[in-house]
Each structure stands twice: as structure tokens, then as C-alpha cells.
Amino acid sequence: MDWQIIWTVFKKELLDLFRDRKAWLGTFLVPLVIIPFVFFLLGNSYSNVEKEAREYVPLAVHGSSKLIKSLQENQGVKILQPPDPEQALQAGQLRAIITIPESFDEQIQAGKTATLHVAFDSTNSKSVYARDLIERTVEAYSKEIVAKRLKQAGLSEQTIQPIAPDFQNVASEERQSGGMLAGIIPLMLVVSLASGGIASANDLVAGEKERGTLESLLTAPIAANHILTAKLLAVMVMSIMSAGASLISVSLVMSMGPFGGAGDHFSLAFFSPVTLLVLIVVILLMAATFAGLELMLSTIAKSFKEGQTYMSGVIFLAMVPSYMLMPQSPVDIAEHYYALPVFNGVALCKEVFYGKVDPLHALVGIGSSLVYVAITIFFASRLFRREGAGLKN
């Protein structure tokens, strides 16, 4: 294989892609601008909702009890008496409705258990906050009553609490940061690798077919495999640049703690030379797999528009494994996932961000990825040579 020819074609293809504004927008604008902007909006939205929920908690109360006085001591609690409390609750004018039976205080004084009825709207986050506030207040009020009952019986609070659990978090700060990133980074990484090269792959084959430039290139004294290799490398570069932009943007967003101090314990110390090397190899192999698949679909497509339709399946292929493994810790991921395409990359990425890569998992995951890359490029090469033969004829 003549690498000088491949390098010449590669530079030509990459230069054409960099001149295309659509390629720049898809590769850099979405990861570097849209992702942080979405995180910023989500962070502000959550903060504003929580702030409003704390500052104003309108409640309706049916009945009376000393408990209500304890409830009113909480910040923002306002007792209202609208004409139709149920309708006001559904309309968001009330956060909850508290119904106190007539004999509520009497039952408590008699040493019995009194029932408190609370109606809230689970579809309203502010109403859920009011429910939690009422629950905390009732719990604190109940503890006071229990303490009085124990005192009257000549007992201490330790009598009903024989065990005091002491929970200790064994996860280091680095592991906590990695665990936080492991939930979202593999998803963003794999989707970026898949989507970052779609526009480029579609343009380099299906687009050139429409413009008539592919026929000129294939009739030149250059082997079809050399052309395909150059195009594959160009698509891989665009995919990796998109993934790199996503990694940078998400890391910056997480380090700034958009969700209320998430960045206080943020650290990238979980990276080591070995885990970083595994991550780089995984990114390269997934980029090659997606690039080969996208070029294959672009070769099959008869037009740029048809190619766009086919490419939507690549995003689906990237998202399904990412979402399936998103909630799982590396210790819970089944062994066979390390041998499945895309699943193996996501699983290894999660191990990298948890700071410990199992050698056997790395061997199986990287080995199987090499096989899938070879298969994908083989079929892409066959289709591309067939396309070249058809154009020459």
C-alpha cells in the first residue's frame, strides 16, 4: 500500500471538509457550544425551581393541631384557605392539602398513633418538595413526642435506638469524580464518534457522486483501496475531533458544577497512563468502526439525501448500548458485553472513568473491536471497489 498516495488524497479530502461550514458546525459547534448551553439551562432551571419551591410553600389545612405551628416555622410556609382546595392544588396555587382528624391531638396524648392525611401532586416538583417538607416536619415532631413519652416512662431515647449505624464512603474523591463522569461521558463520547463523521462520510462518497467528482477521482491512476483508506482516515479525524470537543465541553461543565456544587469534588486524577492509553485505543477503534460503516452506507446511497436517511441508523446503533449500560457500574456489566460491538467500547470507557481497567476485559474488548473494524472495512472496501468499477464502466 502506497502511503504517500494515501497521504496526498487524505490531505485533499480533509482540506475539502474543513472548507465546508456544515462539517465545522456539526463537529465543533454542537459539542463546544450546544452541550454547555444545555447544561447551563438545565442547571439554572433546577436552581430556579428549587429556589421558588423553598421561598413560597402555600398549604391548605383542614382541622387543627399543634403540629401546624411546627410546620409554620419552616421558611416559606403559608396557610391558605381557597374556596376549592382540590382545584387549587391541581392548578398549582397550592402545594399540598393537609387534613387533620378531629381527635388527632387526643390520640397522640393517649399514646396512640394518629393519622395525618396529605394530598399532593406528584407531577409538580414544587408540590413534591412540599410533601418532603411536611414529611420532615412530621418526623421531627414525632421525635419530640417520642422523647416525652420515654421521659414519662423513665426511659431514654437510646432505649428505642439500640444501634447507631456509622456509614463510611470507601470511594476516593477521584473514584467519585470518575463515577459521576462514567454515567454521561460514554454516552456523549460514543454518540459524538458516530455523529461527528456522518456529514463527512456522506459528503465524501454520496455527495461526490452527485457532484460527479467521485468518478474523476476513481478514474485517476490511484487504487480504489488507497482512496477508501484516505477517506476513512478523514472521517475518523472528524469523528475524533467531535468526540474530543464533547469530552472537553462536558469536563468543563462538570468541573464548574452546574447542578449545585457538583464541581466541588471534581477531579481527573482517576486517569493513569494505562487507563488513558486504553481510552485512546477504544476511541480510535470505535472511530474506525463508525467511519467504515458510514462510508459503506454512503457508498450504497445513490444520493446525498438518501445517505442522510441511512445514517440515522448509525446514531441508533450508538445510542442503544450507551443507554443500556449507562446506569450500570463496571462490576455489574455482564462479561459478554465486552465482546459485542459498541457495547465493548462503552463498557471499557466506564472502567476507564472508574479508574481501574480489567486486563481480560481490555483484551477481549480491544480484540473484538479490531475484528469488527476489519469486517466493516472489508465490506466497505468491496462496495467501494464495486462502485468504482461501475463508474468506470
HELIX and SHEET records of a PDB file:
HELIX    1   1 TRP A    3  ARG A   19  1                                  17    
HELIX    2   2 ARG A   21  TRP A   24  1                                   4    
HELIX    3   3 LEU A   25  ILE A   34  3                                  10    
HELIX    4   4 ILE A   35  GLU A   55  1                                  21    
HELIX    5   5 LYS A   66  GLN A   72  1                                   7    
HELIX    6   6 PRO A   85  GLN A   90  1                                   6    
HELIX    7   7 PHE A  104  GLN A  109  1                                   6    
HELIX    8   8 SER A  125  GLN A  152  1                                  28    
HELIX    9   9 GLU A  157  ILE A  160  5                                   4    
HELIX   10  10 GLU A  173  ALA A  182  1                                  10    
HELIX   11  11 ILE A  185  GLY A  196  1                                  12    
HELIX   12  12 ILE A  198  ASN A  202  1                                   5    
HELIX   13  13 ASP A  203  GLY A  207  3                                   5    
HELIX   14  14 GLU A  208  ARG A  211  1                                   4    
HELIX   15  15 THR A  213  LEU A  218  1                                   6    
HELIX   16  16 ALA A  224  SER A  255  1                                  32    
HELIX   17  17 ALA A  262  HIS A  265  5                                   4    
HELIX   18  18 PRO A  273  ILE A  300  1                                  28    
HELIX   19  19 PHE A  304  LEU A  325  1                                  22    
HELIX   20  20 PRO A  330  ASP A  332  5                                   3    
HELIX   21  21 GLU A  335  ALA A  339  5                                   5    
HELIX   22  22 PHE A  343  PHE A  353  1                                  11    
HELIX   23  23 PRO A  359  LYS A  392  1                                  34    
SHEET    1   A 4 VAL A  77  LEU A  80  0                                        
SHEET    2   A 4 VAL A  57  HIS A  62  1                                        
SHEET    3   A 4 ALA A  96  THR A  99  1                                        
SHEET    4   A 4 HIS A 117  PHE A 120 -1                                        
END                                                                             
